[in-house]
Every structure is written in structure tokens, then in C-alpha cells.
């Protein structure tokens, strides 16, 4: 058994959040608008955004808090 520090349910929650983010972002959106639309915890949202950015599906400009969809 491998212990990763995350439960199966939290991994599934993160994957569902990533799918919802991609559906919500049509072109670009501010971080505050995304937080308001999704009504999720900011730390979970940041974790999902980081993963999406690593997967090169979005670009997150941290200076102006603007999220832009790449693909």
C-alpha cells in the first residue's frame, strides 16, 4: 500500500473541481469572480489551478489574478 497523504475522496473532489473550472472558464476570468461563481475554499481552488497550470490547460497570471484558458 502506498500512502500519499491524500484520501481518495479528496483526490476525486480535486478532479471534479478541475473539470468545473474548465467548464466555467470560457476565455478568461479573474480569480475573485471564479471564487464567487464556484463558492469553494480558496486553498482548494489554488491547488486545482496549480494542477491545471502544470497540465498546461490554463495560464494563471498571479500578478493581476487573471486566469486564461489555453486549450
Jmol script that loads the backbone (N, CA, C; Angstrom):
load data "model"
ATOM      1  N   UNK A   1       0.843  -1.172   0.000  1.00  0.00           N
ATOM      2  CA  UNK A   1       0.000   0.000   0.000  1.00  0.00           C
ATOM      3  C   UNK A   1       0.893   1.241   0.000  1.00  0.00           C
ATOM      4  N   UNK A   2       0.514   2.199  -0.813  1.00  0.00           N
ATOM      5  CA  UNK A   2       1.243   3.455  -0.902  1.00  0.00           C
ATOM      6  C   UNK A   2       0.441   4.521  -0.172  1.00  0.00           C
ATOM      7  N   UNK A   3       1.083   5.238   0.710  1.00  0.00           N
ATOM      8  CA  UNK A   3       0.428   6.321   1.439  1.00  0.00           C
ATOM      9  C   UNK A   3       0.850   7.634   0.801  1.00  0.00           C
ATOM     10  N   UNK A   4      -0.124   8.357   0.255  1.00  0.00           N
ATOM     11  CA  UNK A   4       0.192   9.588  -0.461  1.00  0.00           C
ATOM     12  C   UNK A   4      -0.135  10.839   0.323  1.00  0.00           C
ATOM     13  N   UNK A   5      -0.872  10.717   1.382  1.00  0.00           N
ATOM     14  CA  UNK A   5      -1.239  11.895   2.159  1.00  0.00           C
ATOM     15  C   UNK A   5      -2.573  12.482   1.752  1.00  0.00           C
ATOM     16  N   UNK A   6      -3.170  11.967   0.678  1.00  0.00           N
ATOM     17  CA  UNK A   6      -4.481  12.434   0.256  1.00  0.00           C
ATOM     18  C   UNK A   6      -5.426  11.245   0.195  1.00  0.00           C
ATOM     19  N   UNK A   7      -6.630  11.448   0.638  1.00  0.00           N
ATOM     20  CA  UNK A   7      -7.614  10.385   0.566  1.00  0.00           C
ATOM     21  C   UNK A   7      -8.214  10.326  -0.831  1.00  0.00           C
ATOM     22  N   UNK A   8      -8.818   9.216  -1.122  1.00  0.00           N
ATOM     23  CA  UNK A   8      -9.444   9.036  -2.432  1.00  0.00           C
ATOM     24  C   UNK A   8     -10.521  10.092  -2.673  1.00  0.00           C
ATOM     25  N   UNK A   9     -11.279  10.411  -1.650  1.00  0.00           N
ATOM     26  CA  UNK A   9     -12.359  11.391  -1.819  1.00  0.00           C
ATOM     27  C   UNK A   9     -11.821  12.796  -2.093  1.00  0.00           C
ATOM     28  N   UNK A  10     -10.703  13.160  -1.455  1.00  0.00           N
ATOM     29  CA  UNK A  10     -10.147  14.496  -1.712  1.00  0.00           C
ATOM     30  C   UNK A  10      -9.544  14.579  -3.113  1.00  0.00           C
ATOM     31  N   UNK A  11      -9.001  13.467  -3.605  1.00  0.00           N
ATOM     32  CA  UNK A  11      -8.475  13.438  -4.971  1.00  0.00           C
ATOM     33  C   UNK A  11      -9.624  13.568  -5.965  1.00  0.00           C
ATOM     34  N   UNK A  12     -10.725  12.863  -5.708  1.00  0.00           N
ATOM     35  CA  UNK A  12     -11.899  12.949  -6.583  1.00  0.00           C
ATOM     36  C   UNK A  12     -12.491  14.356  -6.553  1.00  0.00           C
ATOM     37  N   UNK A  13     -12.546  14.964  -5.380  1.00  0.00           N
ATOM     38  CA  UNK A  13     -13.044  16.330  -5.252  1.00  0.00           C
ATOM     39  C   UNK A  13     -12.196  17.288  -6.088  1.00  0.00           C
ATOM     40  N   UNK A  14     -10.889  17.111  -6.037  1.00  0.00           N
ATOM     41  CA  UNK A  14      -9.981  17.964  -6.797  1.00  0.00           C
ATOM     42  C   UNK A  14     -10.185  17.777  -8.302  1.00  0.00           C
ATOM     43  N   UNK A  15     -10.351  16.538  -8.744  1.00  0.00           N
ATOM     44  CA  UNK A  15     -10.584  16.267 -10.166  1.00  0.00           C
ATOM     45  C   UNK A  15     -11.912  16.872 -10.630  1.00  0.00           C
ATOM     46  N   UNK A  16     -12.944  16.746  -9.811  1.00  0.00           N
ATOM     47  CA  UNK A  16     -14.244  17.345 -10.147  1.00  0.00           C
ATOM     48  C   UNK A  16     -14.152  18.866 -10.197  1.00  0.00           C
ATOM     49  N   UNK A  17     -13.394  19.444  -9.280  1.00  0.00           N
ATOM     50  CA  UNK A  17     -13.207  20.891  -9.259  1.00  0.00           C
ATOM     51  C   UNK A  17     -12.471  21.360 -10.510  1.00  0.00           C
ATOM     52  N   UNK A  18     -11.470  20.609 -10.935  1.00  0.00           N
ATOM     53  CA  UNK A  18     -10.731  20.962 -12.152  1.00  0.00           C
ATOM     54  C   UNK A  18     -11.647  20.944 -13.373  1.00  0.00           C
ATOM     55  N   UNK A  19     -12.524  19.947 -13.467  1.00  0.00           N
ATOM     56  CA  UNK A  19     -13.474  19.877 -14.584  1.00  0.00           C
ATOM     57  C   UNK A  19     -14.436  21.060 -14.552  1.00  0.00           C
ATOM     58  N   UNK A  20     -14.897  21.410 -13.366  1.00  0.00           N
ATOM     59  CA  UNK A  20     -15.818  22.540 -13.216  1.00  0.00           C
ATOM     60  C   UNK A  20     -15.140  23.850 -13.594  1.00  0.00           C
ATOM     61  N   UNK A  21     -13.883  24.005 -13.204  1.00  0.00           N
ATOM     62  CA  UNK A  21     -13.132  25.215 -13.553  1.00  0.00           C
ATOM     63  C   UNK A  21     -13.021  25.340 -15.062  1.00  0.00           C
ATOM     64  N   UNK A  22     -12.680  24.246 -15.733  1.00  0.00           N
ATOM     65  CA  UNK A  22     -12.536  24.288 -17.188  1.00  0.00           C
ATOM     66  C   UNK A  22     -13.863  24.607 -17.876  1.00  0.00           C
ATOM     67  N   UNK A  23     -14.975  24.138 -17.322  1.00  0.00           N
ATOM     68  CA  UNK A  23     -16.288  24.465 -17.886  1.00  0.00           C
ATOM     69  C   UNK A  23     -16.634  25.930 -17.657  1.00  0.00           C
ATOM     70  N   UNK A  24     -16.195  26.478 -16.526  1.00  0.00           N
ATOM     71  CA  UNK A  24     -16.523  27.855 -16.160  1.00  0.00           C
ATOM     72  C   UNK A  24     -15.707  28.866 -16.958  1.00  0.00           C
ATOM     73  N   UNK A  25     -14.451  28.551 -17.207  1.00  0.00           N
ATOM     74  CA  UNK A  25     -13.569  29.487 -17.911  1.00  0.00           C
ATOM     75  C   UNK A  25     -13.789  29.342 -19.413  1.00  0.00           C
ATOM     76  N   UNK A  26     -14.421  30.318 -20.006  1.00  0.00           N
ATOM     77  CA  UNK A  26     -14.608  30.309 -21.456  1.00  0.00           C
ATOM     78  C   UNK A  26     -13.400  30.935 -22.145  1.00  0.00           C
ATOM     79  N   UNK A  27     -12.995  32.093 -21.708  1.00  0.00           N
ATOM     80  CA  UNK A  27     -11.857  32.793 -22.281  1.00  0.00           C
ATOM     81  C   UNK A  27     -10.898  33.169 -21.161  1.00  0.00           C
ATOM     82  N   UNK A  28     -11.289  34.125 -20.353  1.00  0.00           N
ATOM     83  CA  UNK A  28     -10.502  34.498 -19.181  1.00  0.00           C
ATOM     84  C   UNK A  28     -11.440  35.007 -18.094  1.00  0.00           C
ATOM     85  N   UNK A  29     -10.970  34.882 -16.850  1.00  0.00           N
ATOM     86  CA  UNK A  29     -11.786  35.258 -15.698  1.00  0.00           C
ATOM     87  C   UNK A  29     -10.850  35.640 -14.561  1.00  0.00           C
ATOM     88  N   UNK A  30     -11.299  36.546 -13.722  1.00  0.00           N
ATOM     89  CA  UNK A  30     -10.478  36.922 -12.569  1.00  0.00           C
ATOM     90  C   UNK A  30     -10.640  35.877 -11.471  1.00  0.00           C
ATOM     91  N   UNK A  31      -9.653  35.803 -10.604  1.00  0.00           N
ATOM     92  CA  UNK A  31      -9.682  34.845  -9.501  1.00  0.00           C
ATOM     93  C   UNK A  31     -10.862  35.116  -8.579  1.00  0.00           C
ATOM     94  N   UNK A  32     -11.132  36.379  -8.301  1.00  0.00           N
ATOM     95  CA  UNK A  32     -12.247  36.708  -7.401  1.00  0.00           C
ATOM     96  C   UNK A  32     -13.593  36.310  -8.006  1.00  0.00           C
ATOM     97  N   UNK A  33     -13.758  36.499  -9.322  1.00  0.00           N
ATOM     98  CA  UNK A  33     -15.004  36.089  -9.977  1.00  0.00           C
ATOM     99  C   UNK A  33     -15.163  34.572  -9.957  1.00  0.00           C
ATOM    100  N   UNK A  34     -14.064  33.858 -10.162  1.00  0.00           N
ATOM    101  CA  UNK A  34     -14.112  32.402 -10.137  1.00  0.00           C
ATOM    102  C   UNK A  34     -14.457  31.892  -8.744  1.00  0.00           C
ATOM    103  N   UNK A  35     -13.860  32.511  -7.731  1.00  0.00           N
ATOM    104  CA  UNK A  35     -14.178  32.141  -6.346  1.00  0.00           C
ATOM    105  C   UNK A  35     -15.654  32.382  -6.043  1.00  0.00           C
ATOM    106  N   UNK A  36     -16.161  33.506  -6.516  1.00  0.00           N
ATOM    107  CA  UNK A  36     -17.563  33.854  -6.275  1.00  0.00           C
ATOM    108  C   UNK A  36     -18.507  32.887  -6.995  1.00  0.00           C
ATOM    109  N   UNK A  37     -18.152  32.515  -8.226  1.00  0.00           N
ATOM    110  CA  UNK A  37     -19.005  31.615  -9.011  1.00  0.00           C
ATOM    111  C   UNK A  37     -19.022  30.201  -8.450  1.00  0.00           C
ATOM    112  N   UNK A  38     -17.861  29.703  -8.046  1.00  0.00           N
ATOM    113  CA  UNK A  38     -17.765  28.305  -7.615  1.00  0.00           C
ATOM    114  C   UNK A  38     -18.080  28.099  -6.142  1.00  0.00           C
ATOM    115  N   UNK A  39     -17.894  29.137  -5.333  1.00  0.00           N
ATOM    116  CA  UNK A  39     -18.154  29.060  -3.884  1.00  0.00           C
ATOM    117  C   UNK A  39     -17.412  27.891  -3.231  1.00  0.00           C
ATOM    118  N   UNK A  40     -16.089  27.849  -3.468  1.00  0.00           N
ATOM    119  CA  UNK A  40     -15.243  26.809  -2.874  1.00  0.00           C
ATOM    120  C   UNK A  40     -14.176  27.457  -2.007  1.00  0.00           C
ATOM    121  N   UNK A  41     -13.488  26.636  -1.252  1.00  0.00           N
ATOM    122  CA  UNK A  41     -12.394  27.091  -0.411  1.00  0.00           C
ATOM    123  C   UNK A  41     -11.249  27.588  -1.297  1.00  0.00           C
ATOM    124  N   UNK A  42     -10.667  28.717  -0.943  1.00  0.00           N
ATOM    125  CA  UNK A  42      -9.621  29.318  -1.769  1.00  0.00           C
ATOM    126  C   UNK A  42      -8.392  28.425  -1.887  1.00  0.00           C
ATOM    127  N   UNK A  43      -8.040  27.711  -0.829  1.00  0.00           N
ATOM    128  CA  UNK A  43      -6.860  26.843  -0.893  1.00  0.00           C
ATOM    129  C   UNK A  43      -7.088  25.677  -1.854  1.00  0.00           C
ATOM    130  N   UNK A  44      -8.296  25.104  -1.862  1.00  0.00           N
ATOM    131  CA  UNK A  44      -8.617  24.025  -2.815  1.00  0.00           C
ATOM    132  C   UNK A  44      -8.613  24.557  -4.241  1.00  0.00           C
ATOM    133  N   UNK A  45      -9.137  25.770  -4.423  1.00  0.00           N
ATOM    134  CA  UNK A  45      -9.153  26.370  -5.747  1.00  0.00           C
ATOM    135  C   UNK A  45      -7.733  26.609  -6.241  1.00  0.00           C
ATOM    136  N   UNK A  46      -6.871  27.131  -5.376  1.00  0.00           N
ATOM    137  CA  UNK A  46      -5.479  27.362  -5.764  1.00  0.00           C
ATOM    138  C   UNK A  46      -4.771  26.060  -6.107  1.00  0.00           C
ATOM    139  N   UNK A  47      -5.066  25.002  -5.366  1.00  0.00           N
ATOM    140  CA  UNK A  47      -4.468  23.694  -5.652  1.00  0.00           C
ATOM    141  C   UNK A  47      -4.909  23.185  -7.027  1.00  0.00           C
ATOM    142  N   UNK A  48      -6.192  23.325  -7.327  1.00  0.00           N
ATOM    143  CA  UNK A  48      -6.717  22.895  -8.623  1.00  0.00           C
ATOM    144  C   UNK A  48      -6.140  23.746  -9.756  1.00  0.00           C
ATOM    145  N   UNK A  49      -6.031  25.050  -9.536  1.00  0.00           N
ATOM    146  CA  UNK A  49      -5.461  25.933 -10.559  1.00  0.00           C
ATOM    147  C   UNK A  49      -4.001  25.600 -10.829  1.00  0.00           C
ATOM    148  N   UNK A  50      -3.257  25.282  -9.786  1.00  0.00           N
ATOM    149  CA  UNK A  50      -1.852  24.906  -9.947  1.00  0.00           C
ATOM    150  C   UNK A  50      -1.730  23.638 -10.779  1.00  0.00           C
ATOM    151  N   UNK A  51      -2.578  22.657 -10.504  1.00  0.00           N
ATOM    152  CA  UNK A  51      -2.541  21.416 -11.279  1.00  0.00           C
ATOM    153  C   UNK A  51      -2.925  21.660 -12.733  1.00  0.00           C
ATOM    154  N   UNK A  52      -3.949  22.475 -12.970  1.00  0.00           N
ATOM    155  CA  UNK A  52      -4.350  22.786 -14.341  1.00  0.00           C
ATOM    156  C   UNK A  52      -3.254  23.545 -15.079  1.00  0.00           C
ATOM    157  N   UNK A  53      -2.559  24.404 -14.360  1.00  0.00           N
ATOM    158  CA  UNK A  53      -1.455  25.145 -14.975  1.00  0.00           C
ATOM    159  C   UNK A  53      -0.303  24.202 -15.303  1.00  0.00           C
ATOM    160  N   UNK A  54      -0.024  23.247 -14.425  1.00  0.00           N
ATOM    161  CA  UNK A  54       1.025  22.260 -14.684  1.00  0.00           C
ATOM    162  C   UNK A  54       0.670  21.358 -15.863  1.00  0.00           C
ATOM    163  N   UNK A  55      -0.617  21.113 -16.055  1.00  0.00           N
ATOM    164  CA  UNK A  55      -1.085  20.315 -17.185  1.00  0.00           C
ATOM    165  C   UNK A  55      -1.185  21.153 -18.457  1.00  0.00           C
ATOM    166  N   UNK A  56      -0.859  22.434 -18.370  1.00  0.00           N
ATOM    167  CA  UNK A  56      -0.871  23.392 -19.474  1.00  0.00           C
ATOM    168  C   UNK A  56      -2.252  23.542 -20.106  1.00  0.00           C
ATOM    169  N   UNK A  57      -3.283  23.524 -19.267  1.00  0.00           N
ATOM    170  CA  UNK A  57      -4.642  23.756 -19.736  1.00  0.00           C
ATOM    171  C   UNK A  57      -5.085  25.192 -19.499  1.00  0.00           C
ATOM    172  N   UNK A  58      -4.461  25.845 -18.508  1.00  0.00           N
ATOM    173  CA  UNK A  58      -4.770  27.244 -18.215  1.00  0.00           C
ATOM    174  C   UNK A  58      -3.467  28.002 -17.983  1.00  0.00           C
ATOM    175  N   UNK A  59      -3.578  29.329 -18.036  1.00  0.00           N
ATOM    176  CA  UNK A  59      -2.475  30.202 -17.633  1.00  0.00           C
ATOM    177  C   UNK A  59      -3.010  31.091 -16.525  1.00  0.00           C
ATOM    178  N   UNK A  60      -2.321  31.096 -15.389  1.00  0.00           N
ATOM    179  CA  UNK A  60      -2.749  31.888 -14.234  1.00  0.00           C
ATOM    180  C   UNK A  60      -1.731  32.991 -14.015  1.00  0.00           C
ATOM    181  N   UNK A  61      -2.118  34.239 -14.334  1.00  0.00           N
ATOM    182  CA  UNK A  61      -1.266  35.397 -14.119  1.00  0.00           C
ATOM    183  C   UNK A  61      -1.450  35.840 -12.673  1.00  0.00           C
ATOM    184  N   UNK A  62      -0.482  35.531 -11.844  1.00  0.00           N
ATOM    185  CA  UNK A  62      -0.599  35.793 -10.408  1.00  0.00           C
ATOM    186  C   UNK A  62      -0.457  37.274 -10.067  1.00  0.00           C
ATOM    187  N   UNK A  63       0.137  38.056 -10.962  1.00  0.00           N
ATOM    188  CA  UNK A  63       0.291  39.492 -10.699  1.00  0.00           C
ATOM    189  C   UNK A  63      -1.054  40.207 -10.711  1.00  0.00           C
ATOM    190  N   UNK A  64      -1.878  39.863 -11.665  1.00  0.00           N
ATOM    191  CA  UNK A  64      -3.175  40.535 -11.785  1.00  0.00           C
ATOM    192  C   UNK A  64      -4.344  39.592 -11.488  1.00  0.00           C
ATOM    193  N   UNK A  65      -4.044  38.375 -11.018  1.00  0.00           N
ATOM    194  CA  UNK A  65      -5.060  37.372 -10.650  1.00  0.00           C
ATOM    195  C   UNK A  65      -6.046  37.105 -11.781  1.00  0.00           C
ATOM    196  N   UNK A  66      -5.512  36.875 -12.980  1.00  0.00           N
ATOM    197  CA  UNK A  66      -6.336  36.586 -14.143  1.00  0.00           C
ATOM    198  C   UNK A  66      -6.034  35.173 -14.629  1.00  0.00           C
ATOM    199  N   UNK A  67      -7.083  34.407 -14.865  1.00  0.00           N
ATOM    200  CA  UNK A  67      -6.950  33.027 -15.312  1.00  0.00           C
ATOM    201  C   UNK A  67      -7.426  32.960 -16.751  1.00  0.00           C
ATOM    202  N   UNK A  68      -6.595  32.378 -17.613  1.00  0.00           N
ATOM    203  CA  UNK A  68      -6.920  32.301 -19.030  1.00  0.00           C
ATOM    204  C   UNK A  68      -6.830  30.854 -19.486  1.00  0.00           C
ATOM    205  N   UNK A  69      -7.815  30.435 -20.237  1.00  0.00           N
ATOM    206  CA  UNK A  69      -7.829  29.063 -20.747  1.00  0.00           C
ATOM    207  C   UNK A  69      -6.940  28.967 -21.980  1.00  0.00           C
ATOM    208  N   UNK A  70      -6.102  27.933 -22.036  1.00  0.00           N
ATOM    209  CA  UNK A  70      -5.197  27.758 -23.164  1.00  0.00           C
ATOM    210  C   UNK A  70      -5.823  26.852 -24.216  1.00  0.00           C
ATOM    211  N   UNK A  71      -6.347  25.704 -23.794  1.00  0.00           N
ATOM    212  CA  UNK A  71      -6.900  24.732 -24.750  1.00  0.00           C
ATOM    213  C   UNK A  71      -8.391  24.631 -24.602  1.00  0.00           C
TER     214      UNK A  71
END
end "model"
wireframe off; spacefill off
backbone 0.3
color backbone group
